[in-house]
Amino acid sequence: MILNTKNLPQDPLSAALFYAQQGVPVFPCGSHKRPLTKHGFKDASTDACQILKWWNDTPDALIGMPTGEVTGIDVLDIDDPEEFGAHCLLDLTANTTVKTRKGLHIWFERDPSQPLSSRVRPMPGADTRGDGGYVIVPPSCHAEGAYYFESITPLKPMPVDLLIRVIKQPKSKAREPDSAVKASKLSFCSMYADKALQSECEMILSANDGEQESTLNAAALKIGSLVAGGELGRGIAHDELMAAALRMMDFDATNPWTNEQLEAKINRGLDHGARNPRSAPVSNTSGEIPQAKEKFDKLEFKSDAAAKVTITSKGLVTQRASDIEPEQVEWLIEGAIPMGMLVVIGGQPGMGKSQIAIKLAAAITTGEGLPDV
């Protein structure tokens, strides 16, 4: 992708129209960098009439640009260049670079096969702005500084070595015995908590007028209980909620919440939620719901082969086909797949369970016996 910024005008309205003429949708943001439109970056437009109206209403508005799928542009937002440089040894100087108040925005061409999400601190010193995010673009200017292009080149995909580090990956969890100690030390996020956190962030971003504050409070409360339950670190919870809150529309655009106010709301919610620790639900194998468990244990499965084999659900957990007398079993595949019985193929992700199942099904269909798996 080639973005022509050589003759970029320096007044906000003309610059916004300049971007739109090149097919890049834009929208106005206040000095707090939060959108001034009802639906945030989702209202971004290339319509000249709409852009004229926005900037006539707010002449000094910063120019916001959606990232990710909307524009085909992914951005690495480096807030702390020194910290980032200590952990990333790649040379990124040949990429389009925007100077910001505290650091840099490095622009990349989006790779549809490796979509980048908008994440807080996927690596030290930097955030990502991809699908579901936006950035402020030059020549936007506010009290704390101006945005300008340090270098301009044809956009290229993010280097693979960097992409591997910043793309969203599921995080494993490791439990410790004391939940109070866990809550203070954790820097991970379990898969269950990650889904809950992303869901709450989406709720924040889609909150209707008048419901923003209550939605943010409720989200922080729910996530705070997972922090206390050992499902994720407080730092991760705080950063993700804060990132969503910063993109949330204010109820009163003329009197927006400050970062300090948002921080206070989130921390208060996390503190209150911590009073009721909550962990990911686990399988019920200890009789916590005895009636349901009793009914399950009594279920019976009978083979269609003259009802030669009857086994309860409870027995399925402990009994194998090899434990049954051979003369009682009719085999679809000798020694592997008995007729009329449940067969479970288990193992870690990526071990080839699906391929084994396909080969077994093919063997049953063709009658060729057990394949080489």
C-alpha positions as CSV (number, residue, x, y, z in Angstrom):
1,M,0.0,0.0,0.0
2,I,1.3,3.5,-0.9
3,L,0.0,6.4,1.1
4,N,0.9,9.8,-0.4
5,T,1.6,12.2,2.4
6,K,4.2,14.4,0.6
7,N,1.9,17.4,0.2
8,L,-0.1,16.8,3.4
9,P,-1.8,20.1,4.4
10,Q,-1.1,21.3,7.9
11,D,-4.6,22.5,8.9
12,P,-6.9,19.8,10.4
13,L,-9.8,20.1,8.0
14,S,-7.7,20.2,4.8
15,A,-5.6,17.3,6.1
16,A,-8.7,15.2,7.0
17,L,-10.0,15.8,3.4
18,F,-6.6,14.9,2.0
19,Y,-6.7,11.5,3.7
20,A,-10.3,10.9,2.6
21,Q,-9.3,11.6,-1.0
22,Q,-6.9,8.7,-0.8
23,G,-9.5,6.4,0.5
24,V,-8.5,6.6,4.2
25,P,-11.6,7.1,6.4
26,V,-11.1,9.6,9.3
27,F,-13.1,10.9,12.2
28,P,-12.6,13.8,14.8
29,C,-11.2,13.3,18.3
30,G,-10.9,15.7,21.2
31,S,-7.8,16.8,22.9
32,H,-8.1,13.7,25.1
33,K,-7.7,11.6,22.0
34,R,-11.1,10.0,22.4
35,P,-13.6,10.2,19.5
36,L,-16.1,13.0,19.3
37,T,-18.5,10.9,17.2
38,K,-21.3,8.8,18.6
39,H,-19.9,5.4,17.6
40,G,-16.2,6.2,17.8
41,F,-14.0,4.9,15.0
42,K,-16.9,3.1,13.5
43,D,-18.2,6.5,12.3
44,A,-15.0,7.1,10.3
45,S,-15.8,8.3,6.8
46,T,-14.4,9.4,3.5
47,D,-17.4,11.5,2.7
48,A,-16.3,15.1,2.2
49,C,-19.6,16.6,3.3
50,Q,-19.5,14.7,6.6
51,I,-15.9,15.6,7.2
52,L,-16.6,19.3,6.5
53,K,-19.5,19.2,9.1
54,W,-17.3,17.5,11.7
55,W,-14.4,20.0,11.5
56,N,-16.7,23.0,11.0
57,D,-18.3,22.0,14.4
58,T,-14.8,21.4,16.0
59,P,-12.1,23.1,14.0
60,D,-9.2,22.0,16.2
61,A,-10.3,18.4,16.4
62,L,-7.5,15.8,16.2
63,I,-7.7,13.4,13.2
64,G,-8.4,9.8,14.0
65,M,-7.8,6.9,11.6
66,P,-9.2,3.4,12.1
67,T,-6.5,0.7,12.0
68,G,-6.7,-3.0,10.9
69,E,-9.3,-4.3,8.5
70,V,-10.9,-0.9,7.9
71,T,-7.9,0.8,6.4
72,G,-5.4,-2.1,5.8
73,I,-3.0,-0.4,8.2
74,D,-1.6,-1.9,11.4
75,V,0.3,0.3,13.8
76,L,2.8,-0.5,16.5
77,D,2.3,2.2,19.2
78,I,5.7,2.6,21.0
79,D,5.1,4.7,24.1
80,D,8.5,3.9,25.7
81,P,11.1,3.8,22.9
82,E,13.9,3.0,25.4
83,E,12.1,0.0,27.0
84,F,10.9,-1.2,23.6
85,G,14.4,-1.0,22.1
86,A,15.8,-3.1,24.9
87,H,13.5,-6.0,24.0
88,C,13.3,-5.6,20.2
89,L,16.5,-5.7,18.3
90,L,14.8,-5.4,14.8
91,D,15.6,-2.3,12.7
92,L,12.3,-0.6,12.0
93,T,13.7,2.6,10.6
94,A,12.8,1.7,7.0
95,N,9.1,1.9,7.8
96,T,6.7,4.8,7.8
97,T,7.1,6.4,11.2
98,V,5.0,9.0,13.0
99,K,6.4,11.0,15.9
100,T,4.0,11.2,18.8
101,R,4.2,13.1,22.1
102,K,5.9,10.3,24.0
103,G,7.2,8.0,21.3
104,L,6.5,6.6,17.8
105,H,3.8,5.0,15.7
106,I,5.3,2.5,13.2
107,W,2.9,1.8,10.3
108,F,2.7,-1.6,8.6
109,E,0.6,-3.0,5.8
110,R,-2.0,-5.4,7.3
111,D,-1.6,-9.0,6.5
112,P,-5.2,-10.5,6.3
113,S,-3.8,-14.0,7.0
114,Q,-2.3,-12.7,10.3
115,P,-4.8,-10.1,11.6
116,L,-3.5,-8.0,14.4
117,S,-5.8,-7.1,17.3
118,S,-5.5,-3.9,19.4
119,R,-3.7,-4.9,22.5
120,V,-2.2,-3.2,25.5
121,R,1.5,-4.1,26.1
122,P,1.8,-7.3,24.1
123,M,5.5,-6.6,24.5
124,P,7.4,-4.1,26.7
125,G,7.1,-0.5,25.8
126,A,4.5,-0.9,23.0
127,D,0.8,-1.4,22.2
128,T,-0.7,-2.6,19.0
129,R,-3.4,-0.9,17.0
130,G,-5.0,-3.3,14.6
131,D,-8.6,-4.6,14.2
132,G,-10.9,-2.7,16.5
133,G,-8.5,0.2,17.1
134,Y,-7.5,3.6,15.9
135,V,-4.6,6.1,16.0
136,I,-4.2,9.9,15.8
137,V,-2.5,10.9,12.6
138,P,-0.5,14.0,11.5
139,P,-0.8,16.9,11.5
140,S,-2.9,16.7,14.6
141,C,-1.7,18.9,17.4
142,H,-2.7,19.3,21.0
143,A,-1.3,21.0,24.1
144,E,1.2,18.2,24.8
145,G,2.7,18.0,21.3
146,A,2.2,17.5,17.6
147,Y,2.1,14.4,15.4
148,Y,4.3,14.4,12.3
149,F,5.8,12.0,9.9
150,E,9.5,11.3,10.6
151,S,9.8,9.0,7.6
152,I,7.5,7.9,4.8
153,T,7.9,4.7,2.8
154,P,5.6,2.3,1.0
155,L,3.9,0.3,3.7
156,K,5.1,-3.3,4.1
157,P,3.9,-6.2,6.3
158,M,5.2,-6.4,9.9
159,P,8.3,-8.6,10.1
160,V,7.5,-12.1,11.1
161,D,9.8,-12.0,14.2
162,L,7.9,-9.0,15.5
163,L,4.5,-10.3,14.5
164,I,5.1,-13.5,16.5
165,R,5.7,-11.4,19.6
166,V,2.8,-9.0,19.4
167,I,0.0,-11.1,17.9
168,K,-2.6,-12.3,20.4
169,Q,-1.8,-15.7,21.8
170,P,-3.7,-17.8,24.5
171,K,-1.8,-17.7,27.8
172,S,-1.4,-20.7,30.0
173,K,-2.2,-20.5,33.7
174,A,-0.4,-21.9,36.7
175,R,-2.2,-22.0,39.9
176,E,-0.7,-21.2,43.4
177,P,-2.3,-22.2,46.6
178,D,-3.0,-18.8,48.1
179,S,-5.3,-16.6,46.0
180,A,-4.2,-13.4,47.8
181,V,-0.6,-14.0,46.8
182,K,-1.7,-15.0,43.3
183,A,-3.6,-11.8,42.7
184,S,-0.5,-9.7,43.4
185,K,2.0,-11.8,41.4
186,L,0.2,-12.9,38.3
187,S,1.2,-11.6,34.9
188,F,-0.7,-14.1,32.9
189,C,-4.3,-14.5,31.8
190,S,-6.1,-17.8,31.6
191,M,-8.1,-18.6,28.5
192,Y,-11.3,-18.4,30.5
193,A,-10.4,-15.0,31.9
194,D,-9.2,-13.7,28.5
195,K,-12.6,-14.5,26.9
196,A,-14.4,-12.8,29.8
197,L,-12.1,-9.8,29.7
198,Q,-12.5,-9.3,25.9
199,S,-16.3,-9.7,26.3
200,E,-16.4,-7.0,29.0
201,C,-14.3,-4.7,26.9
202,E,-16.7,-5.1,24.0
203,M,-19.6,-4.3,26.3
204,I,-17.7,-1.1,27.3
205,L,-17.2,0.0,23.7
206,S,-20.8,-0.7,22.7
207,A,-22.4,1.0,25.8
208,N,-25.3,3.3,24.9
209,D,-25.5,6.9,25.9
210,G,-26.2,7.2,29.6
211,E,-25.0,3.7,30.3
212,Q,-21.2,4.2,29.9
213,E,-20.3,4.7,33.5
214,S,-22.5,1.8,34.8
215,T,-21.1,-0.5,32.1
216,L,-17.5,0.4,33.0
217,N,-18.2,-0.1,36.7
218,A,-19.9,-3.5,36.1
219,A,-17.0,-4.7,33.9
220,A,-14.4,-3.8,36.4
221,L,-16.4,-5.5,39.2
222,K,-16.7,-8.8,37.3
223,I,-13.1,-8.8,36.2
224,G,-11.9,-7.9,39.7
225,S,-13.5,-11.1,41.0
226,L,-11.4,-13.1,38.4
227,V,-8.3,-11.3,39.4
228,A,-8.9,-12.3,43.0
229,G,-9.7,-15.9,41.9
230,G,-6.3,-16.2,40.3
231,E,-7.4,-16.2,36.6
232,L,-5.4,-13.2,35.5
233,G,-3.0,-10.5,36.8
234,R,-4.4,-7.1,37.9
235,G,-2.1,-5.3,35.6
236,I,-3.5,-7.0,32.5
237,A,-7.0,-6.5,33.7
238,H,-6.4,-2.8,34.4
239,D,-4.6,-2.2,31.0
240,E,-7.3,-3.9,28.9
241,L,-10.2,-2.1,30.7
242,M,-8.4,1.2,30.4
243,A,-7.8,0.8,26.7
244,A,-11.5,0.1,26.2
245,A,-12.5,3.0,28.4
246,L,-10.3,5.4,26.5
247,R,-12.1,4.5,23.3
248,M,-15.6,4.7,24.9
249,M,-17.8,7.6,24.0
250,D,-18.4,10.1,26.8
251,F,-22.0,10.8,27.8
252,D,-21.1,14.5,27.7
253,A,-18.6,15.2,24.9
254,T,-18.1,18.8,26.2
255,N,-17.0,17.5,29.6
256,P,-15.1,14.3,28.9
257,W,-13.8,12.1,31.7
258,T,-10.1,12.5,32.4
259,N,-7.6,9.6,32.4
260,E,-7.4,10.0,36.2
261,Q,-11.2,9.6,36.5
262,L,-11.2,6.5,34.4
263,E,-8.3,5.1,36.4
264,A,-10.2,5.7,39.6
265,K,-13.4,4.0,38.3
266,I,-11.5,1.0,37.1
267,N,-9.4,0.5,40.2
268,R,-12.5,1.0,42.4
269,G,-14.4,-1.7,40.5
270,L,-11.4,-4.1,40.6
271,D,-11.1,-3.6,44.3
272,H,-14.8,-4.2,45.0
273,G,-14.8,-7.3,42.7
274,A,-11.9,-8.7,44.6
275,R,-14.2,-9.2,47.6
276,N,-15.8,-12.1,45.8
277,P,-13.1,-14.2,44.2
278,R,-14.2,-16.2,41.2
279,S,-12.3,-18.9,39.2
280,A,-13.0,-20.7,35.9
281,P,-15.7,-23.3,36.3
282,V,-14.4,-26.9,36.6
283,S,-15.9,-30.2,35.7
284,N,-18.1,-31.6,38.4
285,T,-16.5,-34.9,39.5
286,S,-16.7,-34.6,43.2
287,G,-20.5,-34.9,43.8
288,E,-21.2,-31.2,44.0
289,I,-24.4,-31.8,42.2
290,P,-25.3,-35.3,43.5
291,Q,-28.7,-35.7,41.9
292,A,-27.4,-34.9,38.4
293,K,-24.4,-37.1,38.9
294,E,-26.5,-40.0,40.2
295,K,-28.7,-39.8,37.1
296,F,-25.7,-39.7,34.9
297,D,-24.1,-42.7,36.6
298,K,-27.3,-44.8,36.1
299,L,-27.6,-44.2,32.4
300,E,-27.0,-47.4,30.4
301,F,-25.7,-47.9,26.9
302,K,-26.5,-51.2,25.1
303,S,-24.8,-52.6,22.1
304,D,-27.0,-53.3,19.0
305,A,-25.1,-56.6,18.6
306,A,-27.8,-58.7,20.4
307,A,-27.3,-56.5,23.5
308,K,-24.2,-58.4,24.3
309,V,-22.6,-55.5,26.2
310,T,-24.3,-53.2,28.7
311,I,-22.3,-50.5,30.4
312,T,-23.2,-47.5,32.6
313,S,-22.0,-43.9,32.0
314,K,-20.0,-44.2,35.2
315,G,-18.4,-47.3,33.8
316,L,-17.4,-45.5,30.6
317,V,-15.0,-43.4,32.7
318,T,-13.2,-46.4,34.2
319,Q,-13.7,-49.4,31.8
320,R,-12.0,-50.0,28.6
321,A,-13.0,-52.3,25.7
322,S,-9.9,-54.5,26.6
323,D,-11.4,-55.1,30.1
324,I,-14.4,-56.9,28.6
325,E,-14.2,-60.5,27.7
326,P,-13.2,-60.9,24.0
327,E,-16.1,-63.1,23.2
328,Q,-18.5,-60.4,24.3
329,V,-17.2,-57.8,21.8
330,E,-17.9,-57.4,18.1
331,W,-15.3,-55.3,16.5
332,L,-15.5,-52.8,13.7
333,I,-11.7,-52.7,13.7
334,E,-10.2,-55.6,15.5
335,G,-8.7,-54.5,18.9
336,A,-9.5,-50.8,18.3
337,I,-13.1,-49.9,17.6
338,P,-15.8,-52.1,19.3
339,M,-19.3,-52.1,17.9
340,G,-21.9,-50.3,20.0
341,M,-19.5,-48.7,22.4
342,L,-18.1,-45.2,23.0
343,V,-14.5,-44.6,21.8
344,V,-12.7,-41.5,23.0
345,I,-9.6,-40.2,21.2
346,G,-7.8,-37.9,23.6
347,G,-4.5,-35.9,23.6
348,Q,-2.9,-32.5,23.6
349,P,-3.7,-30.0,20.8
350,G,-1.8,-30.5,17.6
351,M,-1.1,-34.2,18.1
352,G,-3.2,-35.3,15.1
353,K,-6.4,-36.6,16.8
354,S,-8.5,-35.5,13.8
355,Q,-6.3,-37.2,11.3
356,I,-6.5,-40.4,13.4
357,A,-10.3,-40.3,13.5
358,I,-10.4,-39.7,9.7
359,K,-8.2,-42.7,9.1
360,L,-10.2,-44.9,11.4
361,A,-13.5,-43.9,9.7
362,A,-11.9,-44.7,6.3
363,A,-10.8,-48.1,7.6
364,I,-14.3,-48.9,8.8
365,T,-15.8,-47.8,5.5
366,T,-13.4,-49.8,3.3
367,G,-13.1,-52.7,5.7
368,E,-9.3,-52.6,5.3
369,G,-8.5,-52.9,9.0
370,L,-6.5,-50.7,11.3
371,P,-4.5,-48.1,9.5
372,D,-1.0,-47.0,10.3
373,V,-1.6,-44.1,12.7
